[in-house]
Amino acid sequence: MSSLYWPQCATYADSGIPKRESSGPPSDFRPPYSPTQACDVLAPCMPRQCDNIMPPFRTYLKELVYESSDGNRQVFRAVLCQLATQSGLGGLTSERWDVVCKVAYGERRIEALQREANIYNTKLLQLQGSTVPVMYGCYMGNTEDGSTAVLILQYCGIPLSYELRGYKVAFRVQIASAFVAIHKAGLIHLDVSERNILVSKGKDGNPHVTIIDFEMADEHTCPVKVDTIVPYQIPSHFSCPEIQAVIVEEAELFLPDSFVLFKQTVPASVATSLEAVLRYTGIPEHMDQERAMIAANSAFREFIWERETRLGTDAHPAPIEWDAGDDDEDWIQRGSVCQWLLVFAVSYDNS
């Protein structure tokens, strides 16, 4: 099992802002230095299933993406590097992974993070790298912030920029299918939101969807058995509330092909005009013509509006956006400089 070298003063160490200022390095302190300097060592509390004994990892932080109001949860973008030797004196290998680090401080937050890591390692194991991110491990140890745990996941792009219902049909089907796959794996997400749907450029150049954030997820035996989602040819109701919410309400992959008027089902092929609808249904004996016209007009207009709105959005879908990526080596160099400054600051304070 590989340990993790986590930068000290994580919010500062690789971000370009040293925690302590100084007038200059002491004359006897010069690079090169070990990449493990100014790092805390975290032990694996939940390694990847395929993780064998190997040289440890070192993280170089790119960006603080999120921090909770109490400061006990943070999310960083980072580069994960492999050290050439257990001691770290051999520098870094050429292996690089673009990752996201979910960090928790304190017992309660750490337990929640470990629970999420366990979900990745069990229920979601077969979906890693396709429907959900690859998990590179969960590590734990003591830092200057106290008990700290870090869950390292594959970076999978950026959240949706627009409401799910606004995208083209094929993309919405891909997203709905991802949630169906998660349910088939025996899990209910319980936090369906655009912020938890990531998009990146796939190997084939097309958009690739990844579902994240399983903090609230729970075991689930889904009553819905769906193999293929055919847009606008699906039922209006599913027995699983989350599948119903994703497919029908959020992705809007259901399109009414009929409506009910005077206890009769009026197909879309008939609904060409109000007069055509009334010819099809007739007017009930207990209803006068004026009331029948008002009721028919209301049902007809609602049916036409729903169809035209959906198909109109399909004709002008929201653009699918993803980031172009950046140079990991540049971030490693930045992190190395900041690490050097941090090591110097500590050395200078102790001199």
C-alpha positions as CSV (number, residue, x, y, z in Angstrom):
1,M,0.0,0.0,0.0
2,S,1.3,3.4,-0.9
3,S,1.4,6.4,1.5
4,L,0.6,9.9,0.5
5,Y,2.8,13.0,1.0
6,W,0.4,15.9,1.6
7,P,1.7,19.5,1.5
8,Q,1.8,21.2,4.8
9,C,-0.3,24.3,5.1
10,A,-2.3,22.9,2.3
11,T,-4.3,26.0,1.5
12,Y,-1.0,27.8,1.0
13,A,1.7,25.4,0.1
14,D,1.1,25.0,-3.6
15,S,-1.0,28.0,-4.3
16,G,1.8,30.6,-4.5
17,I,1.1,32.2,-1.1
18,P,3.7,31.1,1.5
19,K,2.3,31.3,5.0
20,R,5.4,33.1,6.3
21,E,7.3,35.9,4.6
22,S,11.1,36.3,4.7
23,S,13.9,38.4,3.3
24,G,15.7,35.6,1.4
25,P,17.0,32.1,1.7
26,P,19.9,31.3,4.0
27,S,23.1,30.8,2.1
28,D,23.3,27.1,2.9
29,F,19.8,26.3,1.6
30,R,19.6,25.6,-2.1
31,P,17.7,23.3,-4.3
32,P,17.6,20.5,-5.3
33,Y,15.6,19.1,-2.4
34,S,13.4,16.1,-1.8
35,P,9.7,16.5,-3.0
36,T,8.7,15.1,0.3
37,Q,10.0,18.1,2.2
38,A,7.3,20.4,3.8
39,C,4.8,17.5,3.6
40,D,2.8,15.4,6.1
41,V,2.7,11.7,5.5
42,L,-0.8,10.2,5.4
43,A,-1.4,6.5,5.6
44,P,-3.9,4.6,3.4
45,C,-7.1,4.0,5.3
46,M,-8.8,2.7,2.1
47,P,-6.6,2.0,-0.8
48,R,-7.8,1.2,-4.3
49,Q,-8.8,-2.4,-4.8
50,C,-5.9,-2.9,-7.3
51,D,-3.4,-1.1,-5.1
52,N,-0.3,-3.1,-4.4
53,I,2.9,-2.2,-2.5
54,M,4.4,0.7,-4.6
55,P,6.3,3.9,-4.1
56,P,4.2,6.6,-2.3
57,F,2.4,9.5,-3.9
58,R,2.8,13.2,-3.7
59,T,0.1,15.8,-4.4
60,Y,0.6,19.2,-5.9
61,L,-2.4,21.4,-5.3
62,K,-3.7,23.5,-8.2
63,E,-6.8,25.3,-6.8
64,L,-9.1,25.4,-3.8
65,V,-12.4,24.6,-5.4
66,Y,-14.7,24.5,-2.4
67,E,-14.6,25.1,1.3
68,S,-17.4,24.6,3.8
69,S,-18.5,27.4,6.0
70,D,-17.0,25.6,9.1
71,G,-13.7,25.0,7.3
72,N,-13.9,21.3,8.0
73,R,-14.4,20.3,4.3
74,Q,-12.3,21.3,1.3
75,V,-12.0,20.3,-2.3
76,F,-8.8,20.9,-4.3
77,R,-7.9,20.3,-7.9
78,A,-4.4,18.7,-7.8
79,V,-1.8,16.7,-9.7
80,L,-1.0,13.3,-8.2
81,C,2.6,12.2,-8.8
82,Q,4.4,9.0,-8.0
83,L,7.7,9.1,-6.1
84,A,10.5,7.1,-7.5
85,T,11.4,5.6,-4.1
86,Q,9.9,5.0,-0.8
87,S,12.2,7.7,0.7
88,G,11.3,10.2,-2.0
89,L,15.0,11.0,-2.5
90,G,14.9,9.7,-6.1
91,G,12.5,12.5,-7.1
92,L,9.3,11.9,-9.1
93,T,8.5,9.3,-11.8
94,S,6.9,10.4,-15.1
95,E,3.5,9.2,-13.8
96,R,0.9,12.0,-13.5
97,W,-2.8,12.0,-12.7
98,D,-5.1,15.0,-12.8
99,V,-7.2,14.6,-9.6
100,V,-9.6,16.1,-7.2
101,C,-8.8,15.9,-3.5
102,K,-11.7,15.9,-1.0
103,V,-10.3,16.8,2.4
104,A,-12.0,16.4,5.7
105,Y,-11.0,17.5,9.2
106,G,-12.4,16.2,12.5
107,E,-14.0,12.9,13.4
108,R,-17.5,13.5,12.0
109,R,-16.3,14.8,8.6
110,I,-13.7,12.1,8.3
111,E,-16.3,9.3,9.0
112,A,-18.5,10.7,6.2
113,L,-15.5,10.9,3.8
114,Q,-14.5,7.3,4.6
115,R,-18.1,6.2,4.0
116,E,-18.0,7.8,0.6
117,A,-14.6,6.1,-0.1
118,N,-16.1,2.8,0.8
119,I,-19.0,3.3,-1.6
120,Y,-16.5,3.9,-4.4
121,N,-14.6,0.8,-3.4
122,T,-17.7,-1.5,-3.3
123,K,-20.9,-0.5,-5.0
124,L,-19.3,1.8,-7.6
125,L,-16.2,-0.3,-8.2
126,Q,-17.3,-1.5,-11.6
127,L,-18.4,1.9,-12.7
128,Q,-15.2,3.7,-12.0
129,G,-13.7,5.4,-15.0
130,S,-16.9,5.2,-17.0
131,T,-19.9,6.5,-14.9
132,V,-18.1,7.7,-11.8
133,P,-14.5,8.9,-11.2
134,V,-11.6,6.5,-10.5
135,M,-10.7,6.4,-6.9
136,Y,-7.0,6.6,-6.2
137,G,-7.3,6.0,-2.5
138,C,-8.4,7.5,0.8
139,Y,-5.6,8.6,3.2
140,M,-5.6,9.7,6.8
141,G,-3.1,11.1,9.3
142,N,-2.3,14.1,11.5
143,T,-1.5,17.5,10.0
144,E,-1.2,20.9,11.6
145,D,-5.0,21.1,11.2
146,G,-5.4,18.0,13.3
147,S,-6.9,14.7,12.1
148,T,-7.1,14.9,8.4
149,A,-8.4,12.5,5.7
150,V,-8.0,12.9,1.9
151,L,-10.1,11.1,-0.7
152,I,-8.4,11.3,-4.1
153,L,-10.6,11.0,-7.2
154,Q,-10.0,11.3,-10.9
155,Y,-10.6,14.8,-12.3
156,C,-13.6,14.4,-14.6
157,G,-14.3,17.9,-15.9
158,I,-16.7,20.7,-15.0
159,P,-20.3,20.8,-13.8
160,L,-23.1,21.5,-16.2
161,S,-23.4,25.2,-17.0
162,Y,-27.1,25.1,-17.7
163,E,-30.2,23.2,-16.5
164,L,-30.2,19.6,-17.6
165,R,-33.4,20.0,-19.5
166,G,-31.8,22.6,-21.8
167,Y,-29.3,20.2,-23.5
168,K,-29.6,18.2,-26.6
169,V,-31.5,14.9,-26.5
170,A,-28.5,12.5,-26.8
171,F,-26.7,14.2,-24.0
172,R,-29.7,14.1,-21.7
173,V,-30.0,10.4,-22.5
174,Q,-26.4,9.8,-21.6
175,I,-26.9,11.5,-18.2
176,A,-30.1,9.6,-17.4
177,S,-28.4,6.4,-18.4
178,A,-25.6,7.1,-15.9
179,F,-28.1,7.4,-13.1
180,V,-29.8,4.2,-14.2
181,A,-26.4,2.4,-14.1
182,I,-25.8,3.7,-10.5
183,H,-29.2,2.3,-9.5
184,K,-28.4,-1.0,-11.1
185,A,-25.3,-1.1,-9.0
186,G,-27.5,-1.0,-5.9
187,L,-27.2,2.7,-5.0
188,I,-29.5,5.7,-4.9
189,H,-27.7,9.0,-5.2
190,L,-30.0,11.3,-3.2
191,D,-28.4,14.5,-4.4
192,V,-29.3,14.8,-8.1
193,S,-28.1,18.3,-9.2
194,E,-26.4,19.9,-12.2
195,R,-23.4,20.5,-9.9
196,N,-22.9,16.8,-9.4
197,I,-23.0,16.0,-13.2
198,L,-19.6,16.6,-14.7
199,V,-18.7,16.8,-18.4
200,S,-15.3,16.3,-20.1
201,K,-14.1,15.7,-23.6
202,G,-14.0,11.9,-24.2
203,K,-11.4,10.0,-26.0
204,D,-13.6,10.0,-29.1
205,G,-13.9,13.8,-28.9
206,N,-17.5,13.7,-27.7
207,P,-18.8,14.8,-24.4
208,H,-18.4,12.3,-21.6
209,V,-20.6,12.4,-18.4
210,T,-19.5,11.5,-14.9
211,I,-21.6,11.5,-11.8
212,I,-20.0,12.6,-8.5
213,D,-20.6,13.3,-4.8
214,F,-21.9,10.2,-3.1
215,E,-21.9,11.6,0.4
216,M,-25.6,11.2,0.8
217,A,-25.9,8.0,-1.3
218,D,-27.5,4.9,0.2
219,E,-28.0,1.3,-0.7
220,H,-31.0,0.8,-2.9
221,T,-32.8,-2.0,-4.7
222,C,-34.4,-0.3,-7.7
223,P,-37.7,-1.5,-8.9
224,V,-37.2,0.1,-12.3
225,K,-35.6,-2.3,-14.9
226,V,-34.5,-0.1,-17.8
227,D,-31.9,-1.3,-20.3
228,T,-32.3,1.4,-23.0
229,I,-33.8,4.9,-22.7
230,V,-35.5,5.8,-25.9
231,P,-36.3,9.5,-25.7
232,Y,-40.0,10.5,-26.0
233,Q,-41.0,6.8,-26.0
234,I,-40.9,6.2,-22.3
235,P,-43.7,6.0,-19.7
236,S,-44.7,9.2,-17.9
237,H,-44.2,7.5,-14.5
238,F,-41.6,5.3,-12.9
239,S,-42.0,3.5,-9.6
240,C,-38.6,4.8,-8.3
241,P,-38.8,8.4,-7.3
242,E,-35.2,9.3,-8.2
243,I,-35.4,7.7,-11.7
244,Q,-38.7,9.5,-12.1
245,A,-37.0,12.8,-11.2
246,V,-34.0,12.3,-13.4
247,I,-35.7,10.9,-16.6
248,V,-39.1,12.7,-16.6
249,E,-38.7,15.8,-14.5
250,E,-35.0,16.9,-14.9
251,A,-34.0,15.5,-18.3
252,E,-37.5,15.8,-19.7
253,L,-37.2,12.7,-21.8
254,F,-40.9,12.1,-21.7
255,L,-43.0,13.9,-24.3
256,P,-46.8,13.5,-24.1
257,D,-48.2,11.8,-27.2
258,S,-51.8,12.2,-26.0
259,F,-54.0,14.0,-23.5
260,V,-57.3,13.2,-21.8
261,L,-60.4,15.2,-22.5
262,F,-63.9,14.3,-21.4
263,K,-62.6,10.9,-20.2
264,Q,-61.2,10.1,-23.6
265,T,-57.6,9.8,-24.7
266,V,-56.9,12.2,-27.6
267,P,-53.8,11.2,-29.6
268,A,-51.3,13.8,-30.9
269,S,-52.2,12.9,-34.5
270,V,-55.8,14.2,-33.8
271,A,-54.7,17.3,-32.0
272,T,-54.2,19.5,-35.0
273,S,-56.8,22.1,-34.0
274,L,-59.4,22.7,-31.4
275,E,-62.2,21.8,-33.8
276,A,-60.5,18.5,-34.7
277,V,-60.3,17.6,-31.1
278,L,-64.0,18.3,-30.5
279,R,-64.9,16.4,-33.5
280,Y,-63.0,13.4,-32.1
281,T,-64.4,13.6,-28.6
282,G,-67.8,15.1,-29.1
283,I,-69.5,17.2,-26.4
284,P,-70.8,15.4,-23.3
285,E,-74.6,15.4,-23.0
286,H,-74.4,17.1,-19.5
287,M,-72.2,20.0,-20.8
288,D,-73.3,22.9,-22.9
289,Q,-71.2,24.0,-25.9
290,E,-69.6,27.0,-24.3
291,R,-68.3,25.1,-21.2
292,A,-67.1,22.3,-23.5
293,M,-65.2,24.8,-25.7
294,I,-63.5,26.3,-22.6
295,A,-62.5,22.9,-21.2
296,A,-61.3,21.6,-24.5
297,N,-59.3,24.8,-25.3
298,S,-57.5,24.6,-21.9
299,A,-56.5,20.9,-22.3
300,F,-55.6,21.4,-26.0
301,R,-53.4,24.5,-25.4
302,E,-51.6,22.9,-22.5
303,F,-50.8,19.8,-24.5
304,I,-49.6,21.8,-27.5
305,W,-47.5,24.2,-25.3
306,E,-45.8,21.3,-23.5
307,R,-44.8,19.6,-26.8
308,E,-43.8,22.8,-28.6
309,T,-41.7,24.1,-25.7
310,R,-39.8,20.8,-25.4
311,L,-39.2,20.4,-29.1
312,G,-38.4,24.1,-29.5
313,T,-35.6,23.7,-26.8
314,D,-34.4,20.6,-28.7
315,A,-34.0,22.7,-31.8
316,H,-31.8,25.2,-30.0
317,P,-30.0,23.3,-27.2
318,A,-27.6,24.8,-24.7
319,P,-23.9,24.4,-25.6
320,I,-22.0,21.7,-23.9
321,E,-19.0,23.2,-22.2
322,W,-15.8,21.6,-20.8
323,D,-12.5,23.0,-19.8
324,A,-9.5,22.8,-22.2
325,G,-7.2,21.5,-19.4
326,D,-3.8,22.9,-18.4
327,D,-0.2,21.9,-18.0
328,D,0.3,19.6,-15.0
329,E,4.1,20.2,-15.2
330,D,3.5,23.9,-14.7
331,W,1.6,23.3,-11.6
332,I,4.3,20.9,-10.3
333,Q,6.9,23.6,-10.9
334,R,4.7,26.1,-9.1
335,G,4.2,23.7,-6.2
336,S,7.9,23.0,-6.0
337,V,8.7,26.7,-5.7
338,C,6.1,27.2,-3.0
339,Q,7.3,24.1,-1.2
340,W,10.8,25.5,-1.3
341,L,9.6,28.9,0.1
342,L,7.7,27.1,2.9
343,V,10.8,25.0,3.8
344,F,12.9,28.1,3.8
345,A,10.4,30.0,5.9
346,V,10.4,27.3,8.6
347,S,14.2,27.0,8.4
348,Y,14.6,30.8,8.7
349,D,12.2,31.0,11.6
350,N,14.2,28.3,13.4
351,S,17.5,30.0,12.7
